[in-house]
């Protein structure tokens, strides 16, 4: 039978047989023992599946990756040490020195820096386009050496909703895949593959873990992009890899497995950004309640956004679930069950008022984290971006009054009461 997503959250990825452990075992081992070198050699040649060194693969990680793969509706997946590592691997797996990437400008600042600074130093250039661009403007951003398009389903912290179909159509018209970071909605609220995306990434540190317990990331492949049909664009997948005994990934593993196999055999081998088995175990514990928690996160986010939008001491509110929000229509299309629990807003009175509001919070915790069971709040102008003056903040798209609140799963009434009393001090 076809499982609903809540059942997959609980039971996906690992289904024990008779007299096997009910919970996913933690394979806390760096290595595996083999009776013969010949057997191990077959693993190194990718002729057999198995494990020999946790830097490449580990059974605990693979069980959890398989669950996330099921949740997204993909064909293969891998865990990484962080969401940043997942995004880097996903792009670097198909782009190299001399190549180009088209990306939405409304993305997490760390990912923007990865593209604009670090990968640029590696010889991979990026063109950033507004998520609200016209199809013609998007088309104009492509170059002959473009290898991928990247965006976030819900941007952090701009809360812009990506028009996945628009970006997928442009990517496919130019023969390249669309990579979507689906961290904020999770597959509970949006499955980008159903809208044309080809590869999905996650910072599992956020809602998937949900408890601030372990940093991690994940890459999922839809298995739908035809690498051989665009063989000249993706030689790393369509020509022999001499560093791995001449294997051609797209031929040996097909569209369903080529991308993740190459990322594992090549990138994980060389960069080693593996998620620890212990963190994968904790991640799975979080995934088991993901469908229940997301409903409460979204309920709280909606209630807080509505409360703030009617409060005289709040200058503005950004939340896709609000009627009148710039991304409300796209949210209704892609996120009909809700998006996430993150709300951005401005406290009337600017920086001093925002700082006073933050200091008065009692239930909400001041933290750089988001997407946690506990409500987290951040005033970038006085913390992560405190080195900037108001003009510099505005240029970066962050106003001095901006507060980012990640609504947890506490009682809705208690959360609003805390916000209300903090606003009274302003």
N, C-alpha and C positions, 0 to 999 in steps of 0.2 A: 504494500500500500504506500501511497505518497504521504510522507510525514509533514505535519505543519512545523513551522519554524521553531516554535517553542519546544517541541519534542526533540528536534535536532540539537537545540541548545543543550538539552539535558543529556541526550544519549548518542549524539553523532560522533563520528570519528573512531570511537573505540567500542567494540561490542564483544565482550568477553565470552569465551566458550565455556564448556563444562569444567567446573572446578578451577577456573581462572580468576584472578583478582577482580573484584567488582569495580574498584577504583583504578584509574590509569596508574601503572607502576612507574616509579621514578628510576630511570636507568642512570644512576649517578656514577657513570664510568667513562673514562676518557677513551678506552680501547676495547676491542673484542679479540678473543683468542681463536685461532684456527689451527686445524691439525696439519694442513699442508700449505706451502707457499703457492701451489697451483690454485687452490681454492681462493685464496686472497687475491691472486693475480686476476682472476675472473671478475672480482669486484672492482678492481682498479681499471679494468678494461671496459667496465659498464656492461659486461656480458651477463652478469647475474646481479640481482638486487640483494642488499644486505648492509651490514654495518662494520666499519673497522676503525673509525676515528670520529669522535663527537664533533670535532670542528666542522666536519662536512654534514653528517646526519646523526640523529639519535632517535631511538624509538619513541621516547616520551614526546619529543618535539613533533615527530611525524604524526602521532595520534591526534595531537591538538591542531596541527596544521590541517589534517584531514577533516576535522570538525568544522573549522572556519571555511574550508573549501566547500563542504556541503552546504553551509549556511549561505554562501555567496552564489552557489550554483555553478562552481567552476570545475575544472578537470584536474588541476594540480596546484599545490600550495607549498610554501616553505615559511618557517619562522625565522626571524632575524633578531638581533640584539636590541633594536629600537625601531621606531617608526622612521627616523631619519635614515637608518641603514636600509630599510625596506624601500624607501623612495629612491635612494641612490642606486641600489642594486637593480631596481626595476628599469631605471633609465640607462644606467651604464651597461646593462646587459645587451642593449641594442644600439647604443650610441658610443662613438669613440672620438678620438682627436680628429678635428676637422668636420665634425657633424654639428647638427643644429636641432634645437627643441623649441616647440611652441608651447607656451604655458599661460594659464590664466594669471592675471596680476593679483587677483584676490586669493592669496594662499598664505599659509602660516609663514611667519617671518624667517624661521629657521630653514624652511624649504626654499624660500626665495633666495636666501644667502647661499644655500647649497648650489642652486642653479646659476645665480648671477655672479658669484665670487669663486667658489671652490671649483666647480665643474668648468667654469670659464678658464681657470688657470690650467685645467687639464686639456684645453683646446676644444671644449664643447660650448658653443654659444647658444644663448636663449633669447627669444623674442617674447615679451610679455604683452598680452592683450587683455583688455577689459572683459570680464565675464558678460558684460552687456553689449559687446560689440555686435555689429551686424554681420551676417554671413559673408558679405563682401570684404569687410575689414578683417575678418578671421582668415579668409582665403588669401588675402594679401600678405599675411604674416609668414606664409610657407616659403621655403627655399628648396632648390633641388636636393640639398643635403639634409633636409629635415627628416628625423628618424622617429619622432614621437610627439604626441600632444599630451599635456598634463594639466589636471585641475583637481579641485576638491569639491566633493558633493555639497558640503556646507563649509565655507571658508572660515578659518580660525585666525583672528577674531572678528573679521568683517561681517560674517554671517550671510555672505552672498551665496545664493543657491545657483549651482552650475546648471546650465541648460545642456544636459548630457547629450540629448539627441542632436542638437546643433553642432556641438564639438565633435561628436562621433562621425557625423556625416562629412564634416570638413576633413577629419583625419583620414577617413576611408577613401575620400575622393583623391587624396594625395598618396594613397598606398601605405599609410603608417597607422600604428595602433593608438588608441586612446587609453591613457593610464589615469585612473581616478582614485584619489585618496578618499576612502569612505569612512574615515575614523569617526566623525561626529554622528551620523545617523546610524551607523552599523548596519549589517544586513537585515536586522529586525525591522528597520524603517525604510531602507532603500537597498535595492540590489541593482547596481549600475549595469551589470551584464544584460539585464532585461531591457535596457534603454540604448544598447549599442556599444558600451565600453568593452575593452578587450582585456585589460589587466587592472586589478584592484589592489590597493595597498591599505594598510592599517597601522596606526600606532596602537598596538594592543594595550599600551600603558593606560589608555583612557577608558572608555566605557566597557570594553571587553574584559579587562582586568577589574576595573570598577572600584577598587579598594585602595589604590595607591600602594600596592604591595610589590609590583615588579615591572621594570621597564622592558618593553619588547615591541616587536613589529611583525608584520606578516605580508606576504605577496601571494596573490591568487591569480591564476591564469584561467581565462574563460575557455581556452582551447578552440576558439572560433577564428582567430586571425590566421590567415593562410600565408605562412612565411615563404614557402616555395614559389607562390604566385608573385612575390616581390623579392625574389632571390638576390637581385643585384643590390638592393637596399640593405639587406641583412646578411652579409657574408659570414658573420660569426655563427649564425644558425644554419646557413645553407651550404657552407663549404667545409671541408675537413678541418677539424681542430687538431693541429699537430702536437699540441701540448697534452692531448688526451688520445693518443694512438690513432689519430686520423678519423675520429668519429664525426659524422655529419649529423648534428642533433635533430634537424627537421626531418631527415630521412629515417633515422633510427627510432625516434620517439614520436614522430607525427606532430600535428598541431596541438594535440592534447597534452603532450609532455615535454616538448622541446625546450620551451622557454624556462621552465623551472629546473629541468635537468641541467641546462647550461649554467644557470645562475648558481646552482649548487656545486656542480663539478668544477666550475671555473672561478666564479667570484667568491664563493664561500671558501673554496680551497685557498685562494690567494689573500683574501681580506680577513676571513675568520670571524665575521660579525655574527656569531652564533648566539642564540638565546640559551641560557642555562636550562638544563632539564628541571631544576627546582622551580625556576620562574615559569616554565611551561606548565608545570603541575598547578601552580597557583593561578595561572591564566585560565586553565580549564575549570577550576573552581568558580571563577568569575563568570565564565561563559554559561555555566549551568543555570544561572539566574538572570542572564542578560535580558531575556524577553520580558521578565517581570519588572526588572529595574528600569528599563527604557521607558515603559509606560508611565512610571512615576516621575522620572526625570522630565519627560515631556509635559506631563500634567503640571508639575511645579513651574517649569519654564513658561508655559502659557499663562498660568495664574499670576506669576510675578510680573510678566510683561504687561498684562492687562492692568494690574494694580499700578505699576509705574507710569503707564501711559495716561492715567487719570489723576496723577499726583501733581499738585502745583509746584513742588520743589524739584521736579524732574523736567529737564529741558527737552529731551528727546529719548526715544527708545527704538532699538533695532532688534527685531525678532521675526523671522519669516512667518510664524504662525499668526501674527497680528494682522487683522484686516487693515489695509492701507499701507502695509510695509511694501517696500519696493520689490521684494521677492515673494510676496504672498501668492501670486498666481503660479509661479514655478514651484513653490512649496506644495500647493494643492495638487499639482501634477505629479511631482516626484516623491513627495513626502505626505501622502494623505492621512497617514496614521500619526503624524508628528515627526519632527526632525531631531531635535536634541534639547537639552536643558540649559543651553548657554544663552544668556541675554546680555546685550551691550546697551548701556544707557549713559546719559550725561546728567550730572547733578547741577541744577541751576546755581550759578555763583562761581563756576569754573573750578580751577585747581584747588583753592583753599576749601571750598565747600565739599569737593569730592574727598579730600583728605580727612576732613572732619567726619564725614559720613562713614568712611572706612574705619576710623578709630572708634566709632560708637557701636559697631557691629558686635554682637555677643554670640550668636549662633553660627553665623557664616564665618569661615576661617580665612584669614588673609594668606594666600598661597599662590605660587606660580602655576600650580596644577589646575587642570580642568577635567570634567567628566569623571568625577569621583562620587562615591556614595554620600560623602559629606559635602555640603555646599562650600564652594571655594570662591573667593572674591579677590580681584586684583585691580589696582589703580596704576596703570602703566606709567603715567607721568611722574609718579613719586617712587617708582620701584624699578621695573625693567628698563624704562626709558628715561630715567631721572637725569641723565647727562644732557638731555635735549631741552632747549627753551621752547616756548609756546609756538613760535614760528616754525622751528624745526620739527616739532611734533605734528603740526598741521601738514607740513610737506610730506611727512611719512604716513599721513592718513589717520593719525591718532590725535584726537583733540585732547586738550588738557583736562577736560571734565569727564573723559571717558572712564567708565567703570565696567569691567567684565565680570559678570556673575555667572558661575556655573552651578545651577541649582541641583542639589543632591536629591536624596530620596526621603528626606525628613517629612514630617507632617506639613502639609501645605500651609495650614493656618499658622503654625509656629514660625515658618520661614517668612511669611508676609509680616507677621507681628514684629519680627526682628528688624526687617527692612524699614517698617513704619517708625519704630522707635529711633532708629538711627537717623532717618530723615528729619525727625523732629528736632534733632540737635543742630541741624544746619540753619 
